[in-house]
Amino acid sequence: MAVEEIGRLRTIALVGQGGSGKSQLAEAMLFTAGATSRLGRPDDGTGVMDFEPEELHRGISIGSSFHHLTWKRVEVIIANTPGYSAFLPDSFNTLRAVDGVVMLVSPGSDMKVEAEKIWETVRELELPRIAFVSRLDREHTSFDAAISDLEKRPEAKPVPLTLPVGEETGLSGVIDVLAGKALMYADTSGKATEQELNAEQKTRADKARSALLDAVAETDDALLEEYLDKGSLPEEKLGPALRSAVLAGKITPVFCGSGAKGIGIGPLLDAITALLPAPNERPAQKLRSASGGEDQERSADPSAPFAALVFKTVIDPFAGKLSLLRVVSGTAHSDAAVLNSSRESKERFGQLLRLEGKKQTPIGAALPGEIIAVAKLKDTATGDTLCDEKSAVLVEPPSRPHPVISFAVRPKSKADEEKASAALHKLVEEDTALEMHRDAQTHEIILSGTGQMHIEVTVEKLKRKFNVEVELLPPKVPYREAIKGRSEAQGKYKRQSGGRGQYGDCWLKLEPLPRGKGFEFEDEIVGGAIPRQFIPSVEKGVKSTLVEGFLAGYPIVDVKVTVFDGSYHDVDSSDMAFQIAASMGFKAAMEKAHPIILEPIVALEVACPDECMGDVIGDLNSRRGKVLGMDRKGQSQVIKAMVPMSEVLKYAPDLRSITSGRGSFEQRFDHYEEAPPPVAEKIIKENKAAREAAGAHHAHA
């Protein structure tokens, strides 16, 4: 029975660039199928799929949301995914949890870079797809333009199965190409009345049907022979051949309509149930053995050992943590004991939950292919595998995106300071595209993400979910100081103030070390010029001064300090006196050792279309970047360069404007290099001004 049930299950994602109408289409599908009692409208906040306040305020989807419907005895689980660039990592994680996609195509606007990235990911994951040209009831839209847009995509092979009746605001129905009928819609209920085609409609339908037959026949040699021989294909062969071609990713059936008017939704639901695969029709997944044994192949078999991928985490301050999982094999049960094989820890499921927008309903068990939620797992995070302890496996986790923009986060009040770090940790757990760390040198909390809007939404969530208010600042650049020359100097500390005095005296030699070597201390004292017990005091005094910096308050690195002479006093010498003497000697030697500022250099890889390459390279040169070379990757050129970190703190919005949103980049810290004199002078000047301002502030306080 369970196998039969799996055959009646479809788990699909609605994907497409931002503004293509995915949320509205999801609302129309749910309403047409009777899963909701009215047609929700994301624009006015009455929908069930976009429910987070940040989504309602901006009018866009920020995270994937889930619901389900039943259509002709088939259970369809719908994932509605974000389409804006900053939130695509969540969409890509969700694509790991579905068996097919409905790709929305905007009929009035150009295909944006987001649509290209989504298309590439769908192809990489080999997900069968159908397309839906949405929002055809709007002005300046064209079904033909949308089809030619699709034709430009690699391996798309679009084949229209419905055609619009009427244009723009006059859209009133669709032509069903296979049935040869017009479906007309009088209201937004999604219910259609069938009509015979008029002469003009019949011409269009015949042309589309002939293109469909050509496309399907080309996917199979035996069919092609029959088609060329007879000029047609029998109905009983066309349906299965069309489905096989879709499952193999050889063609993309195209449907059309309007989510807001409920037009064309029935044929789309028919296609989802008839053409997209059940979980057990997808290729078996390769899973790694958690114990280092042979890899295993697991198909969506309810009687196999249980395995599931946690592809998303939702943190709610009231309900706690929800882990969203896709059952890969076996059957999930409420109250089951499972193994988190990614972390080698045991977990226990409470109630299994089925997602319905922001609500959840309890269920007793879940089959392969289903997407479910489990509350309050103690050790589990996004990307983890949950499985049967006796057959421990690892599902390949989704890859983590590279952050492109970073801000320093400053809590607005003392109370927020204590809560900020814990609250941010929870948001990082929820969103795999966020990264957070405390910079050891600048002591700032650094929050990194996929774009400015991504970080701004995170700050809004901090306030709403955890009542923590913060402001965003550009992060401080972690400069360092070093020396280029050698020098020697004496540090002598002598105080007499009634009773016991203080006396410490040492001679220090400074030498530069190769980049990245840090700090070395050597003791060359002979003949007891400084007693043994005070040598560690000399080292301690030098180390405390390294941290303070000399030129601009940045840590001093790559220096070797040798203590080679000194003197002491039987009574007045002490640990503290030698620490102070060492600090004085070190500063005096630094003065003569040609001190310099080091700046961090990042390795940058910029992907952009050919036509933007000259502008991108020119811009990198203006940022003191050194271009190292270029590579081709798919449709893009990848430029590799070394650039000072200070010059690319706000690179993301600049690159977006240079490439009209089609460029992307990755960066990582590479090494430190001497800052050119004008840059070093500016850093020293700014630091001096900041210290004077801080001093004045303290004096005033």
C-alpha positions in Angstrom: 0.0 0.0 0.0 2.8 2.4 0.9 4.4 2.0 -2.5 1.0 2.9 -4.1 0.8 5.9 -1.9 4.3 7.0 -3.0 3.2 6.7 -6.6 0.5 9.3 -5.7 2.9 11.8 -4.2 4.6 14.8 -6.0 7.1 17.1 -4.2 7.7 20.1 -6.3 9.2 23.6 -6.0 8.0 26.8 -7.6 11.2 28.6 -8.8 11.9 31.7 -10.8 13.4 35.2 -10.5 12.0 37.7 -8.0 8.7 39.2 -9.1 7.7 36.4 -11.4 4.6 35.6 -9.4 5.5 32.4 -7.6 3.7 33.2 -4.3 0.5 34.2 -6.2 0.6 31.1 -8.3 1.0 28.9 -5.2 -2.1 30.7 -3.7 -4.1 30.0 -6.9 -3.0 26.3 -6.9 -4.1 25.8 -3.3 -7.4 27.6 -3.9 -8.2 25.8 -7.2 -7.6 22.5 -5.5 -9.7 23.3 -2.5 -6.8 23.3 0.0 -7.7 26.9 1.0 -11.1 28.5 1.2 -10.2 31.8 -0.6 -7.7 33.0 -3.1 -5.0 34.7 -1.1 -3.2 37.7 -2.4 0.5 38.2 -1.4 0.2 41.9 -2.4 -2.2 42.7 0.4 -0.9 40.2 3.0 -3.9 37.8 2.7 -1.8 34.8 1.3 -0.8 31.8 3.3 2.7 31.3 1.7 4.3 34.7 2.5 3.7 35.3 6.2 6.9 36.6 7.8 6.6 40.4 8.6 9.8 41.1 6.6 8.1 39.5 3.6 4.9 41.4 4.0 6.7 44.7 4.5 8.8 44.2 1.3 6.3 42.3 -0.8 8.8 39.5 -1.6 9.5 36.0 -0.5 12.6 35.8 1.8 12.5 32.1 2.8 11.0 29.0 1.2 7.5 28.1 2.5 5.5 24.9 2.2 2.0 23.7 1.8 0.1 20.7 0.2 -3.0 20.0 -1.9 -4.7 17.0 -3.4 -5.6 17.0 -7.1 -7.2 14.0 -8.7 -6.2 11.7 -5.8 -2.5 12.8 -6.1 -0.9 14.5 -3.0 1.2 17.5 -4.1 3.7 19.1 -1.7 4.5 22.6 -2.8 7.7 24.5 -1.9 7.5 28.2 -2.7 11.0 29.6 -3.1 12.5 33.1 -3.0 13.8 34.5 -6.3 15.8 37.5 -5.2 19.5 37.1 -5.4 20.2 37.7 -1.6 17.9 34.8 -0.7 18.7 32.3 -3.4 20.8 30.1 -1.1 17.6 29.1 0.7 16.0 28.2 -2.7 19.0 26.0 -3.6 18.8 24.2 -0.3 15.1 23.6 -0.9 15.8 22.2 -4.4 17.7 19.4 -2.7 14.4 18.3 -1.1 12.1 18.1 -4.2 11.6 15.8 -7.2 10.6 18.3 -9.8 10.1 22.0 -10.5 7.7 24.5 -12.0 9.8 27.3 -13.4 8.0 30.6 -13.6 8.9 32.8 -16.6 8.2 36.6 -16.5 6.5 37.5 -19.7 7.3 41.2 -19.7 10.8 41.5 -18.3 14.2 40.2 -19.4 15.6 37.1 -17.9 17.6 38.2 -14.9 20.8 36.7 -13.6 18.8 35.0 -10.8 16.8 33.1 -13.4 20.1 32.0 -15.0 21.4 30.8 -11.6 18.2 28.9 -10.8 18.1 27.3 -14.2 21.8 26.1 -13.8 21.0 24.6 -10.4 17.9 22.8 -11.7 20.0 21.3 -14.5 22.9 20.3 -12.1 20.4 18.5 -9.9 18.8 16.9 -13.0 15.3 17.9 -11.8 12.5 17.3 -14.3 10.8 20.6 -15.0 7.8 22.3 -16.5 7.5 26.0 -17.1 4.6 28.4 -16.4 4.4 31.8 -18.1 2.7 33.8 -15.3 1.1 37.2 -14.9 -0.2 37.3 -18.6 -3.1 39.4 -17.4 -0.7 42.4 -16.9 0.2 45.1 -19.4 3.2 44.9 -21.7 3.3 41.1 -21.4 3.8 38.6 -24.3 3.6 34.8 -24.3 5.8 34.6 -27.4 8.5 36.8 -25.8 8.5 34.4 -22.8 8.9 31.4 -25.1 11.8 33.0 -26.9 13.4 33.8 -23.5 13.1 30.1 -22.6 14.6 29.1 -25.9 17.9 30.9 -25.0 18.4 28.7 -21.9 20.7 25.7 -22.4 18.9 22.4 -22.9 15.4 24.0 -22.3 13.6 22.9 -25.5 10.3 24.6 -24.5 7.1 23.1 -25.9 3.8 25.0 -25.2 0.9 22.7 -24.0 -1.4 25.6 -23.3 -1.7 28.9 -25.2 -3.3 32.2 -24.0 -6.8 33.3 -25.1 -6.8 37.1 -25.1 -3.9 39.4 -24.2 -2.9 41.5 -21.2 -6.0 42.7 -19.3 -8.1 40.8 -21.9 -6.7 37.4 -20.9 -9.8 35.2 -20.4 -8.7 31.6 -20.9 -6.2 29.1 -22.3 -6.2 26.7 -25.3 -5.4 23.1 -24.2 -3.2 22.0 -27.1 -3.5 18.2 -26.4 -7.3 18.3 -26.0 -7.9 20.8 -28.7 -10.3 22.8 -26.5 -10.5 26.3 -25.1 -10.8 26.6 -21.3 -12.6 29.8 -20.4 -12.7 31.4 -16.9 -15.5 33.7 -15.8 -14.1 34.4 -12.3 -11.2 33.7 -10.0 -12.5 30.4 -8.7 -10.1 28.4 -11.1 -13.1 26.6 -12.6 -13.2 26.6 -16.4 -15.9 25.9 -19.0 -14.8 24.1 -22.1 -15.4 25.6 -25.5 -14.8 24.6 -29.1 -11.9 26.4 -30.8 -12.7 29.1 -33.3 -10.8 29.1 -36.7 -7.9 31.4 -35.5 -7.5 29.4 -32.2 -7.5 26.1 -34.1 -4.7 27.3 -36.4 -2.6 28.2 -33.3 -3.4 24.9 -31.6 -2.6 22.8 -34.7 0.8 24.6 -35.1 1.6 24.0 -31.4 0.5 20.4 -31.5 2.7 19.8 -34.5 5.7 21.4 -32.7 4.9 19.1 -29.7 4.9 16.0 -31.9 8.2 17.0 -33.5 9.8 17.5 -30.1 8.6 14.3 -28.5 9.4 12.2 -31.5 13.0 13.5 -31.5 13.6 12.1 -28.0 13.2 8.4 -29.1 14.5 6.7 -32.3 11.6 4.2 -32.6 9.0 7.0 -32.2 10.8 9.2 -34.7 10.7 6.4 -37.3 6.9 5.9 -36.7 6.3 9.7 -36.8 8.2 10.2 -40.1 6.5 7.1 -41.5 2.9 8.0 -40.5 3.1 11.8 -40.0 1.5 11.4 -36.6 1.7 9.6 -33.3 -1.2 7.6 -31.7 -2.7 9.2 -28.6 -1.8 6.1 -26.4 1.9 6.5 -27.3 2.1 10.3 -27.1 1.2 10.6 -23.4 3.8 8.1 -22.1 6.5 9.4 -24.6 5.9 13.0 -23.4 6.2 11.9 -19.8 9.4 10.0 -20.5 10.9 13.0 -22.3 10.1 15.3 -19.3 11.5 12.8 -16.8 14.7 12.6 -18.8 14.9 16.4 -18.9 14.8 16.4 -22.7 11.9 18.9 -23.1 10.2 21.6 -21.0 6.4 21.6 -21.4 5.1 25.2 -21.1 1.8 26.3 -19.5 0.4 29.8 -19.1 -2.1 31.9 -17.3 -2.6 34.1 -14.3 -2.3 33.3 -10.6 -4.3 36.4 -9.7 -7.2 35.5 -11.9 -7.0 31.7 -11.4 -6.6 31.2 -15.2 -4.8 28.1 -16.5 -4.2 26.6 -13.0 -6.2 23.4 -13.7 -4.0 22.3 -16.7 -0.9 23.1 -14.7 -2.1 20.9 -11.8 -2.9 18.2 -14.3 0.6 18.4 -15.7 2.3 18.3 -12.3 0.4 15.1 -11.5 0.8 13.5 -15.0 4.3 14.6 -16.1 6.4 15.2 -13.0 7.8 12.2 -11.1 6.8 10.4 -7.9 9.7 10.1 -5.5 10.1 6.4 -6.4 10.6 7.3 -10.1 13.7 9.4 -9.3 17.1 7.8 -9.6 18.4 6.2 -6.3 20.5 8.5 -4.2 24.1 7.7 -3.4 24.7 7.9 0.3 28.0 7.6 2.1 28.4 5.1 4.9 28.9 6.9 8.2 31.2 4.1 9.4 33.6 4.4 6.4 32.2 1.3 4.6 30.8 1.0 1.1 28.6 3.8 -0.3 25.0 2.8 -0.5 22.3 3.5 -3.1 19.0 4.3 -1.6 15.8 4.6 -3.6 12.5 6.0 -2.2 11.5 2.7 -0.6 9.3 3.0 2.5 10.6 -0.4 3.8 14.3 0.5 3.5 16.2 1.8 6.6 15.2 5.4 7.5 17.3 8.3 6.2 16.5 12.0 5.9 18.2 15.3 5.0 17.7 18.4 7.2 17.6 21.0 4.5 16.3 24.0 6.5 16.0 25.2 10.1 13.4 27.7 11.3 14.0 29.4 14.7 10.9 30.7 16.5 11.5 32.4 19.9 8.2 30.9 21.2 7.9 27.5 19.5 11.7 26.9 19.5 13.5 25.3 16.7 11.8 23.5 13.8 14.0 21.2 11.6 12.6 20.7 8.1 13.5 17.4 6.5 13.1 15.5 3.3 12.6 11.7 3.9 15.1 10.0 1.5 14.3 6.4 2.3 12.3 4.4 4.9 9.4 5.8 6.9 9.6 8.5 9.6 7.5 7.9 12.7 6.5 10.2 15.6 8.5 9.5 18.8 11.1 7.5 16.9 14.7 7.4 18.2 17.1 8.3 15.4 20.8 8.9 14.9 22.3 12.2 13.7 25.1 10.6 11.7 26.6 14.0 10.8 27.3 14.7 14.5 27.3 11.1 15.9 24.5 12.0 18.4 21.2 10.5 19.2 17.9 12.4 18.7 14.3 11.6 19.5 11.5 12.8 17.3 8.5 14.3 19.0 5.4 14.8 16.9 5.9 14.8 13.1 4.4 18.0 11.6 3.2 18.7 8.1 3.7 22.3 7.0 0.8 24.5 5.8 2.2 28.0 5.4 2.9 29.2 8.9 0.8 26.5 10.5 1.7 22.9 11.1 -0.6 19.9 11.5 0.5 16.7 13.3 0.9 13.5 11.4 1.8 10.0 12.6 4.3 8.9 9.8 5.9 10.2 6.6 7.0 8.3 3.5 10.0 8.9 1.2 9.6 12.1 -0.7 7.7 13.9 2.0 8.8 17.1 3.5 8.0 17.3 7.2 9.1 19.3 10.3 10.2 18.1 13.7 10.4 20.5 16.7 13.2 20.9 19.3 15.9 18.5 18.1 18.8 19.2 20.4 22.0 18.9 18.3 20.6 19.0 14.7 21.4 21.7 12.2 20.8 22.4 8.5 22.7 19.9 6.3 22.7 17.1 8.8 21.5 13.5 8.1 19.1 11.8 10.4 18.9 8.0 10.0 18.4 4.6 11.4 21.1 3.8 13.9 21.6 0.3 12.6 22.2 1.6 9.1 24.1 4.8 9.5 24.5 6.8 6.3 25.3 10.4 5.3 23.3 12.3 2.7 25.4 14.9 0.8 24.6 18.2 2.5 23.8 21.4 0.5 26.9 23.5 -0.2 27.3 26.7 1.8 27.4 29.9 -0.2 30.3 32.3 0.1 29.3 35.6 1.8 30.0 38.7 -0.3 29.4 41.5 2.2 30.3 42.1 5.8 29.2 44.6 8.5 30.3 45.2 12.1 27.3 44.8 14.3 27.1 47.3 17.3 24.3 46.7 19.9 22.5 49.9 20.7 22.4 49.3 24.5 24.2 47.5 27.2 21.3 45.1 27.7 21.3 44.3 23.9 25.1 43.6 24.1 24.6 40.5 26.2 21.7 39.2 24.1 23.1 40.1 20.7 25.6 37.3 20.3 23.2 34.5 21.4 20.4 35.8 19.2 22.7 36.1 16.2 23.9 32.5 16.8 20.3 31.4 16.5 19.8 33.3 13.2 23.0 31.9 11.8 21.6 28.4 12.6 18.4 29.2 10.7 20.2 30.7 7.7 23.2 28.9 6.2 24.1 31.9 4.1 24.9 34.0 7.2 28.2 33.9 8.9 29.2 35.5 12.1 32.5 35.8 14.1 34.1 38.1 16.6 37.3 39.6 15.2 40.1 38.8 17.6 42.0 42.0 16.8 39.2 44.6 16.5 36.9 42.8 18.9 33.9 43.6 16.7 31.1 41.2 15.9 31.3 40.7 12.1 28.1 39.6 10.3 28.5 38.4 6.7 25.9 37.6 4.1 24.9 37.4 0.4 24.0 41.1 0.0 23.0 44.3 1.8 19.3 43.3 1.8 20.1 40.0 3.4 22.0 41.7 6.3 19.2 44.3 6.7 16.5 41.6 6.9 18.6 39.8 9.5 18.8 43.0 11.6 15.0 43.3 11.3 14.5 39.7 12.5 16.9 40.3 15.4 14.6 43.1 16.6 11.3 41.2 15.9 12.2 37.8 17.2 14.7 38.6 20.0 14.0 42.3 20.8 17.7 43.1 20.1 18.5 46.4 18.4 21.8 46.8 16.6 23.4 49.2 14.1 25.5 48.2 11.1 28.9 49.8 10.6 31.6 49.0 8.0 34.0 46.5 9.6 37.4 47.8 10.7 40.3 46.6 8.6 42.7 44.5 10.7 45.9 46.3 9.9 49.2 45.2 11.4 52.5 46.8 12.1 56.0 45.5 11.4 59.6 46.6 10.9 61.9 46.7 7.9 65.3 47.4 9.7 67.4 46.2 12.6 68.0 48.3 15.7 69.2 48.2 19.3 68.1 50.3 22.3 68.2 50.4 26.1 65.2 50.4 28.3 66.0 51.6 31.8 63.4 52.1 34.6 64.5 53.6 37.9 62.3 55.0 40.6 63.2 56.0 44.1 60.2 57.0 46.3 61.0 56.5 49.9 61.5 52.9 51.1 62.0 50.3 48.4 62.7 51.6 44.9 62.2 50.1 41.4 65.0 49.2 39.1 65.1 47.4 35.7 67.6 47.8 32.9 67.8 45.8 29.6 69.3 46.1 26.1 67.1 44.8 23.2 67.9 44.0 19.6 65.1 44.0 17.0 65.2 42.2 13.6 62.4 41.7 11.0 61.1 38.1 10.5 59.6 36.8 7.2 55.9 37.6 6.7 53.6 35.4 8.8 56.2 34.3 11.3 54.7 36.3 14.2 57.1 36.9 17.1 60.3 35.3 18.4 62.1 36.1 21.7 65.7 35.2 22.4 67.8 35.4 25.6 71.5 36.1 25.0 72.3 37.2 28.5 75.7 35.9 29.7 77.4 36.3 33.1 74.1 37.0 34.9 73.8 40.6 33.7 70.0 40.1 34.3 69.1 37.3 36.8 67.3 34.3 35.3 64.1 34.9 37.1 63.6 38.3 35.3 64.1 37.1 31.7 60.4 36.1 31.5 59.5 39.6 32.8 61.4 41.1 29.9 59.5 38.9 27.4 56.2 39.8 29.1 57.0 43.5 28.8 57.8 43.2 25.1 54.6 41.1 24.4 52.3 43.6 26.1 53.8 46.4 23.9 53.4 44.3 20.7 49.6 44.3 21.3 49.5 48.1 21.7 51.3 48.9 18.4 53.7 51.7 17.8 52.6 53.7 14.7 48.8 53.5 14.8 47.7 51.1 17.6 47.7 47.9 15.5 49.4 44.7 16.7 53.2 44.4 15.8 54.0 41.2 14.0 57.0 39.4 12.3 59.6 40.7 14.7 62.4 39.0 16.6 63.5 40.5 19.9 66.8 39.5 21.6 67.7 40.6 25.1 71.5 40.7 25.2 72.6 42.9 28.1 71.3 44.8 31.2 71.9 45.4 34.8 69.9 44.9 38.1 69.8 46.0 41.7 69.8 43.4 44.5 67.0 45.1 46.4 65.0 47.3 43.9 64.8 45.0 40.9 61.4 43.3 40.4 59.2 41.6 37.9 57.2 44.8 37.3 60.4 47.0 36.9 61.8 44.7 34.2 58.4 44.6 32.4 58.4 48.4 32.3 62.1 48.6 31.3 61.5 46.1 28.4 58.5 48.1 27.2 60.6 51.3 27.2 63.5 49.6 25.4 61.2 48.0 22.8 59.6 51.4 21.9 63.0 53.1 21.7 64.2 50.3 19.3 61.0 50.5 17.2 61.7 54.2 16.6 64.9 53.2 14.8 63.8 50.0 13.1 61.9 51.6 10.2 58.4 50.7 11.4 55.7 50.1 8.6 52.0 49.4 8.3 50.9 46.1 6.9 47.5 45.8 5.1 45.5 42.6 4.6 45.2 41.5 0.9 42.3 39.3 -0.3 42.3 36.9 -3.2 39.3 37.9 -5.3 37.6 35.9 -8.1 35.0 37.8 -10.1 32.7 36.1 -12.6 31.2 38.4 -15.2 29.9 38.3 -18.8 32.5 39.0 -21.5 31.1 42.5 -22.3 31.7 43.7 -18.7 35.2 42.4 -18.4 37.1 45.6 -19.4 35.0 47.6 -16.9 35.6 45.1 -14.1 39.4 45.0 -14.7 39.5 48.8 -14.9 37.6 49.1 -11.6 39.9 46.5 -9.9 43.0 48.5 -11.0 41.5 51.7 -9.5 41.3 49.7 -6.2 45.0 49.0 -6.3 44.3 45.5 -7.4 46.7 43.2 -9.2 45.0 41.1 -11.9 46.6 37.6 -11.9 44.8 36.0 -14.8 41.5 34.9 -16.4 39.6 31.7 -16.8 36.4 30.7 -18.7 33.6 29.2 -16.7 30.3 28.4 -18.6 29.0 31.7 -20.0 31.3 33.9 -17.8 34.8 35.1 -17.6 36.4 34.6 -14.2 39.0 37.3 -13.3 41.5 36.4 -10.5 43.1 39.3 -8.6 44.8 40.3 -5.3 43.2 43.4 -3.8 43.7 45.3 -0.5 40.8 44.4 1.8 40.2 48.1 2.6 39.3 48.6 -1.1 36.6 45.9 -1.4 34.6 46.4 1.9 31.7 47.6 -0.2 32.5 45.7 -3.5 29.1 43.9 -3.8 26.9 46.9 -4.7 29.6 48.4 -6.9 30.0 45.1 -8.9 26.3 44.9 -9.2 26.1 48.3 -10.8 29.1 47.7 -13.2 27.6 44.4 -14.4 23.9 45.2 -14.2 23.5 42.5 -11.5 25.2 39.8 -13.7 28.5 39.6 -11.9 29.3 37.6 -8.8 32.5 37.2 -6.7 34.2 35.2 -4.0 36.9 36.5 -1.7 39.2 35.1 1.0 42.0 36.6 3.1 45.4 35.7 1.5 48.3 37.6 3.1 49.7 40.8 4.5 51.7 43.3 2.5 53.4 46.7 3.3 50.9 49.5 2.8 52.2 52.2 0.3 53.3 55.4 2.2 50.3 57.6 1.3 47.9 54.8 2.6 50.0 54.3 5.7 50.1 58.0 6.5 46.3 58.2 6.2 45.9 55.2 8.5 48.3 56.7 11.1 46.5 60.1 10.9 43.0 58.6 11.3 44.2 56.5 14.2 45.7 59.6 15.9 42.5 61.6 15.4 40.4 58.7 16.8 42.6 58.4 19.9 42.5 62.2 20.5 38.7 62.2 20.2 38.5 59.2 22.6 40.8 61.1 25.0 38.7 64.2 24.9 35.6 62.2 25.4 37.1 60.6 28.6 38.3 63.9 29.9 34.9 65.4 29.3 33.2 62.4 30.9 
